[in-house]
Amino acid sequence: MTKCLRGLSLAVLFFLSSGLLFTLTESIFWFSPSVRTVLALVVVAGSGLVFLIYGIMPLFRQGGLEYFALAVENHFSQFKQRLIGALQLWEKRTENRQLYSQEMIEQTVLQADQIARNIDLHRVIDKKPLFKSLEAAVAIGCLWISLLLAFSPSLKQALGRCLSPSTSFVRPPEVTIQVFPGDTAVARGEDLKIEIVLAGRIPPEVNLFSRRLSSPLKQWSETTLRTNSADSDTLYCTFDKLRDSLAYYIRAGRSQSRLFRAKVYELPMVKEIFLQYQFPAYTRLASRVESTGHISAVVGTKVSFKILANIPLKKARLVFDHQPPLRLEVDHRVAKTELLVTEDDRYYVELTDTSGRHNRQPIHYRIEAIPDKSPAVRIIQPGKDTDLAQDMLLPLVVEAVDDFGFSKMALLFHQTGADSLSLHEEQIPISSTSDTRVEEHYIWDLAHLNLLPGDSVVYQVRVYDNDSLTGPKSALSRRLTVRFPSIEEIFKKSEEEQSKQIAAMEEIVEQLQTSRKRLEELRRKALKNQTLSWGEKRELQTAIETQTRIATELSRISEQIDQISQQLQKRDLITLETVRKLEQLRQLLEQTITPEMKKALEGLHKAMEQLAPQQLQQLLKEFNLSQEELQRNIERTISVLKQLQIEQQLDAVVKQAEELVRRQKLLKESTASGTDTERLANRQEAIKKETENLKQSLERLRRLSPAWQKQIDLQLEFINEKSLVPRMEQTVSLLRGGEVTEAKQLEEKSLADLNQLSASLKDLRKAILEHYRTEIAKQMEKALHDLLYISQRQEEAFRRPAGSPLELWLTEMGQTEQQLQEGASVVAQSLHQVAKKTLWVNNEILNCLSSAIEEMEGAISALEARNLYLLNFRQKEALGALNRTAILLYQSLSALSQSPSATGFSQLLQQLQQLSQQQQQLNQDTQQFEGKRGLSSQEQALLASLAAQQIALQKAIEELGRRLAARRDILGRIDQLGQEMEKVARDLQRQQVTSQTLERQRRILRRLLDAQRSLRKADHSRKRESQVGQDLTRPRSIALPPSLGERENLLRYELQKALKQGYPEEYEELLMKYFEAISGELPGLPR
């Protein structure tokens, strides 16, 4: 039985072992059904064979009882062969051929039985092989269980195939691939995230293959993914912003997933958005189309939407932040609507397609409602409170700015101190109402206000925009005041300013004198090579700083003189001759700080740093000389300014008298036709006050001109004798009492006396100026005569008498040169004194004469050194400088005698003013016809009249241009005006008034105004008269002619140079006569 069990256990062990081997190989190799069947038969047959060999066959191979008895005796030694003996003897007891004793046989049997009873015979059977085979079978069974658990499910699948060997199985892949989401649908532009779950024998890399379904090439793109685990893993791959449908599959080793498809569908979206702007009509903005989606438009603009979607739509609407949604009309893929811009907001477009899907993350667009801003206006010119000119015209330049244009511009004003402060309004024509920025030039005529001296007018400009939606908005400029000052007030202020200037310059002279003395002491100390102390260095630094302050102060005084001149010109209170002198005086002040002085200042700064005694001594000397020249120029300026004060006061009394005549005449005419006697009385009272002011002006003139006190007293006596002031007081009383007839008689007497007074004052001014001019001319003529004499003696000094000993000739020449040098110095001193009285002796003359004196001193030094070559050179240089001085002095003398007449230029100025006023009125009348068509017969007649006026103005300006032919500076401003006016007249005749026509008219008016300003300034062209000379360095002499300075050739050169200056023909005649007088007839000179 034990062997049978052992055989069975071995068969089971073989079955399990071979079955395990079969299953393992099947899991690896996936045998075909036939192979599996054979292997299954082998396993079963082998198991049966083992059982047969080890379990059945041993049963047939057993021995007899003796085999088992020997086995027992081998196992139990205590039997000592009694068991086998008993067995053998027991069988032979009957035969007993060997004749064994029966008792022995029984005894043996009994002993064997006795021993057998005391032992366990089961121990004879050896069960170890059985247990070993069972243990092996159990171990194989446990191995099976372990493998099934460890390699599930592959080993289980292999076991299943082994249990059904004849069944055909499809071999599963080595790796299990699960793909999520697999087949799917994705909105265009969204990301597609693929999740790959792997199980089984996972390779280190997994490949994802994909291609676009719309691609005609059908090429697969490969993406490699790295795995993390050998038996299971989850991988991810993302397709960003998918645009086309996609096919894809996964390959892991030899395993491959099926083909998946990701279908891309379209969400509704805005492909294009068109915005058409219809702006409010008043903005004059053209309709425009934009495609940005953002709205930026003026309030009131209508915006038409046209939205194009990518797919057919079911519905659409605009969703706002601050207002209800707005539905759109949908037609297939197009949606439309209209929106009125009223406020700032935001919106987005909400689309719904036919499948009910909405657009995702729509763009938010901005709505910017631009308000119509208020206009802005400012008065550029004058831009500040100002005084009114004598012509009662105030040129205005008004700048206005608006975002869409203007509808009206008005000048608002009221007269201060009037009985009624009612606001008056005067329209200012706008050149182009559609421009966003206009600059209007308007000449405001205040004559109709009948202003009296001291009256003021407050004015400002109001401009209206063209907002027709909510109504025009307006803006006001800053308030300004224009004042009509009295002539006496203007001159009094001018006199005060000039007195301050004289006082300031006198203080500067005192500072210069003190500074010069101290600097001379410092120079002498430096000359001794002594080191300056800290205090002395500080004094030197203070002197330098004082010089800088003086330059600044002189520049300020120069600006003040220019301002005074402009103020007096504006009221036409001084003659153009006085204007010219003021301008020359201003230039003299500007040129006072000479280049030598600037150079000396810079040198002193450097010397102060280096502190070199020799260099410092030289620079102090140069600086002291420059200060001396500065002091001389300032003293000259003070003297000339005092003289100009007299001339200005003369101009003042003449202008005051002329103004009194004009106003008294107007009053007389008004009294003849007027009924407002109170207003007439006020005007007469104002004239009376101005007459009293005239008396005060004459008193000031008397103090300024002691030499003419007698003549001035005669004018004051005339006013008192005629009882002008009391008579005017009586006239005021009569007018206020309503006695107009008696008042008219007194007004006529006053007018006659004022006319007589005005004429007398003009004669007085003419006499004083003529006397002054004559005195100056005499002194200049004497200086010229002395210069010609010195020049002649200088030329004679060249010649050495025949046979005269050299030493004697040199001695005589030295005496002569010394006398000539002293004579030239005397002439220089006399010219310096004349220069303090007039500007006709300019610095160029003085510098040139100074150069001649220096050359004479150089000739004397050369003579003492017996350097004949240098002596000859210095004498010729001195001769050339003397002749140049004579020519310059002659030119100044000629200009003095031919100075412009104030009366002539005043007439030209008055004519220009009249032409400007007529052109301005013509411009205003033309404004209404801009761009107008279909004119009525009355309007056509008016245009024809305007054309005739423009032609008349053209002829007048051409005639004026011929009269101003010599004045290039003024002619340049009115040149070509005739052609411009001709073009304007042609447009008016054709009844075609365009913006170019109006701009041409404005340009004509601006040029006429510029010409007036130019005419108010003196003519400083060197082609007409000499200018105030600049403080230059010592001029170099001109190149010597081939004759080495012979008088005839040198004078010929100077004459040629003078004639090339382009003087008028009558001046050239005078020059020729002058040179003939000093050198005899010079044939062949250019003409």
FENWORA-V282258 format. One line per field, one symbol per residue. ss: DSSP state (H for helix, E for strand, - for the rest). phi: phi as a letter, one per 40 degrees, with the letter a starting at -180 (. if undefined). Layout:
ss->???
phi->???
This chain:
ss->-HHHHHHHHHHHHHHHHHHHHHHHHHHHH---HHHHHHHHHHHHHHHHHHHHHHHHHHHH----HHHHHHHHHHH-HHH--HHHHHHHHHH----------HHHHHHHHHHHHHHHH---HHHH---HHHHHHHHHHHHHHHHHHHHHHH---HHHHHHHHHH-----------EEEEEE---EEEE----EEEEEEEEE----EEEEEEEE--------EEEEEE-----EEEEEEEE------EEEEEEE--EE---EEEEEE----EEEEEEEEE--HHH----EEE----EEEE---EEEEEEEE---EEEEEEEE-----EE-EEE--EEEEEEE----EEEEEEEEE----E------EEEEEE-----EEEEEE----EE-----EEEEEEEEE----EEEEEEEEEEE-------EEEE---------EEEEEEEEE-HHH------EEEEEEEEEE--------EEE---EEEE---HHHHHHHHHHHHHHHHHHHHHHHHHHHHHHHHHHHHHHHHH------HHHHHHHHHHHHHHHHHHHHHHHHHHHHHHHHHHHHH-----HHHHHHHHHHHHHHH----HHHHHHHHHHHHHHHH--HHHHHHHHHHHHHHHHHHHHHHHHHHHHHHHHHHHHHHHHHHHHHHHHHHHHHHHHHHHHH---HHHHHHHHHHHHHHHHHHHHHHHHHHHH-HHHHHHHHHHHHHHHH--HHHHHHHHHHHHH---HHHHHHHHHHHHHHHHHHHHHHHHHHHHHHHHHHHHHHHHHHHHHHHHHHHHHHHHH---------HHHHHHHHHHHHHHHHHHHHHHHHHHHHHH-------HHHHHHHHHHHHHHHHHHHHHH---HHHHHHHHHHHHHHHHHHHHHHHHHHHHHH----HHHHHHHHHHHHHHHHHHHHHHHHHH---------HHHHHHHHHHHHHHHHHHHHHHHHHHH----HHHHHHH--HHHHHHHHHHHHH-----HHHHHHHHHHHHHHHHHHHHH-------------------------------HHHHHHHHHHHHH-----HHHHHHHHHHHHHHH--------
phi->.cccccccccccdcccccccccccccccbfccdccccccccccccccccccccbbbccccbccccccccccccccbcccfgccccccccccbcccfccgcccccccccccccccccccbcccccccccdccccccccccccccdccccccbccccccccccccbccccbcccccbcbbbbcgcabbcdgccbbbbbbbahccccbbbbbaaccccccfcccbbcbccbbcbaabbbabccfcbbcbbaabbbgccacccbbbccbcccaccabbbbcbcdcccfcccabbbcgcbbacdgccbccbbbccbdbcaaacbbcbaccbcbcbbfbbbbabbccbacabaacbbbcccgcbcbfcccbcbbcccccccbaaccbcgacabccccgbbcbbbbbbacbhbbabbcbaaccgccbccccbbcbcbcaccccabbcbbcccccccfcbdgcbbcaabbbbcbcccbhccbabcccbbbbbccccccccccccccccccccccccccccccccccccccccccccfccccccccccccccccccccccccccccccccccccccccdcfcbccccdcccccccccccccccccccccccccccccccfcdcccccccccccccccccccccdcccccccccdcccccdcccccccccccccccccccccbcbcccccccccccccccccccccccccccccbccbccccccccccccccfccccccccdcccccgccccccccccccccccccccccccccccccccccccccccccccccccccccccccccccccdcgccdccccccccccccccccccccccccccccccbacccccccccccccccccccccccccccfccccdccccccccccccccccccccccccccbccccccccccccccccccccccccccccdcccgcbgccccccccccccccccccccccccccccccdccccccccbcgcdccccccccccccfbcbcccccccccccccccccccccccccbcccbaccccccbcdcccccccdcfgcdccccccccdcccccgcdccccccccccccccagcbcgccb
